[in-house]
Amino acid sequence: MKGYWLILGTDVTDPEAQAAYGRMWAPIAARHGAVVRRGAEAPEMVEALDKSRVLLIEFPSLAAARACYDDPDYVAARAVAATAARRELVIFEGTVA
């Protein structure tokens, strides 16, 4: 079964930090087999208080999703992401059609 990160975030308040996070994220994602899953339309946030962005990141397995989150390089990237916007991240296992 695949592993996933579901990320709910606020609007980006620091575009430079967000861009730095993106540069840090790309090689980490490749190392852990992560793929950003996007639908044809943006998700509709209907019960998400102050959240305006949603991302679904797919990994080959739940173990890979957890390993990526704990990767020392990602720990550093997370700190940068935290300066760009507020977010919540959920790790789960399943299948997404």
C-alpha positions as a LaTeX table, in Angstrom:
\begin{tabular}{lrrr}
\hline
Residue & $x$ (\AA) & $y$ (\AA) & $z$ (\AA) \\
\hline
Met1 & 0.00 & 0.00 & 0.00 \\
Lys2 & 1.14 & 3.55 & $-0.68$ \\
Gly3 & 1.98 & 6.16 & 1.93 \\
Tyr4 & 0.80 & 9.75 & 1.76 \\
Trp5 & 1.31 & 13.17 & 3.23 \\
Leu6 & $-1.74$ & 15.40 & 3.29 \\
Ile7 & $-0.63$ & 18.99 & 3.77 \\
Leu8 & $-3.10$ & 21.76 & 4.63 \\
Gly9 & $-1.58$ & 25.22 & 4.57 \\
Thr10 & $-2.37$ & 28.89 & 4.80 \\
Asp11 & $-1.51$ & 31.37 & 2.08 \\
Val12 & 2.24 & 31.76 & 1.60 \\
Thr13 & 3.42 & 34.82 & 3.51 \\
Asp14 & 7.12 & 34.57 & 2.57 \\
Pro15 & 7.54 & 33.70 & $-1.13$ \\
Glu16 & 11.35 & 33.63 & $-0.86$ \\
Ala17 & 11.20 & 31.05 & 1.94 \\
Gln18 & 8.67 & 29.03 & $-0.08$ \\
Ala19 & 11.00 & 29.07 & $-3.09$ \\
Ala20 & 13.93 & 27.99 & $-0.89$ \\
Tyr21 & 11.81 & 25.15 & 0.49 \\
Gly22 & 10.96 & 24.05 & $-3.06$ \\
Arg23 & 14.65 & 23.91 & $-3.97$ \\
Met24 & 15.39 & 21.87 & $-0.84$ \\
Trp25 & 12.37 & 19.58 & $-1.36$ \\
Ala26 & 13.12 & 18.46 & $-4.93$ \\
Pro27 & 16.16 & 16.23 & $-4.18$ \\
Ile28 & 14.58 & 14.91 & $-0.97$ \\
Ala29 & 11.42 & 13.95 & $-2.85$ \\
Ala30 & 13.44 & 12.17 & $-5.53$ \\
Arg31 & 15.38 & 10.24 & $-2.90$ \\
His32 & 12.19 & 8.99 & $-1.23$ \\
Gly33 & 10.12 & 8.40 & $-4.38$ \\
Ala34 & 7.63 & 11.18 & $-3.56$ \\
Val35 & 5.20 & 12.45 & $-6.16$ \\
Val36 & 2.88 & 15.44 & $-5.75$ \\
Arg37 & $-0.61$ & 14.34 & $-6.81$ \\
Arg38 & $-2.79$ & 17.01 & $-8.37$ \\
Gly39 & $-6.29$ & 16.73 & $-9.71$ \\
Ala40 & $-7.64$ & 18.52 & $-12.74$ \\
Glu41 & $-9.10$ & 21.20 & $-10.46$ \\
Ala42 & $-7.89$ & 22.73 & $-7.22$ \\
Pro43 & $-9.42$ & 21.09 & $-4.13$ \\
Glu44 & $-12.33$ & 22.94 & $-2.58$ \\
Met45 & $-11.62$ & 23.72 & 1.07 \\
Val46 & $-15.08$ & 23.61 & 2.66 \\
Glu47 & $-14.33$ & 23.01 & 6.38 \\
Ala48 & $-10.75$ & 24.16 & 6.84 \\
Leu49 & $-10.85$ & 27.27 & 9.05 \\
Asp50 & $-7.82$ & 29.30 & 7.91 \\
Lys51 & $-6.38$ & 26.91 & 5.32 \\
Ser52 & $-6.25$ & 27.84 & 1.65 \\
Arg53 & $-3.83$ & 25.27 & 0.17 \\
Val54 & $-3.92$ & 21.48 & 0.08 \\
Leu55 & $-1.28$ & 19.10 & $-1.26$ \\
Leu56 & $-1.27$ & 15.32 & $-1.49$ \\
Ile57 & 2.18 & 13.76 & $-1.71$ \\
Glu58 & 2.37 & 10.06 & $-2.65$ \\
Phe59 & 5.18 & 7.72 & $-1.58$ \\
Pro60 & 5.85 & 4.10 & $-2.54$ \\
Ser61 & 4.95 & 3.01 & 1.02 \\
Leu62 & 4.04 & 4.28 & 4.47 \\
Ala63 & 7.61 & 3.49 & 5.57 \\
Ala64 & 8.96 & 5.73 & 2.79 \\
Ala65 & 6.59 & 8.55 & 3.82 \\
Arg66 & 7.78 & 8.34 & 7.42 \\
Ala67 & 11.44 & 8.03 & 6.42 \\
Cys68 & 11.16 & 11.15 & 4.29 \\
Tyr69 & 9.60 & 13.12 & 7.14 \\
Asp70 & 12.43 & 12.04 & 9.46 \\
Asp71 & 15.20 & 12.58 & 6.87 \\
Pro72 & 17.70 & 15.08 & 8.33 \\
Asp73 & 17.58 & 17.09 & 5.10 \\
Tyr74 & 13.80 & 17.30 & 5.37 \\
Val75 & 14.01 & 18.36 & 9.01 \\
Ala76 & 16.01 & 21.37 & 7.76 \\
Ala77 & 13.55 & 21.96 & 4.90 \\
Arg78 & 10.60 & 21.82 & 7.34 \\
Ala79 & 12.13 & 24.66 & 9.32 \\
Val80 & 12.27 & 26.77 & 6.15 \\
Ala81 & 8.69 & 25.82 & 5.21 \\
Ala82 & 7.51 & 26.96 & 8.64 \\
Thr83 & 8.70 & 30.49 & 7.84 \\
Ala84 & 6.82 & 30.54 & 4.51 \\
Ala85 & 3.32 & 29.62 & 5.77 \\
Arg86 & 1.50 & 27.79 & 8.54 \\
Arg87 & 0.56 & 24.22 & 7.75 \\
Glu88 & $-0.55$ & 20.89 & 9.11 \\
Leu89 & 0.80 & 17.61 & 7.77 \\
Val90 & $-0.85$ & 14.20 & 8.17 \\
Ile91 & 0.91 & 10.94 & 7.24 \\
Phe92 & $-1.32$ & 8.00 & 6.31 \\
Glu93 & $-1.44$ & 4.74 & 4.39 \\
Gly94 & $-3.94$ & 3.83 & 1.72 \\
Thr95 & $-4.84$ & 3.93 & $-1.92$ \\
Val96 & $-6.01$ & 7.03 & $-3.72$ \\
Ala97 & $-7.77$ & 6.60 & $-7.05$ \\
\hline
\end{tabular}
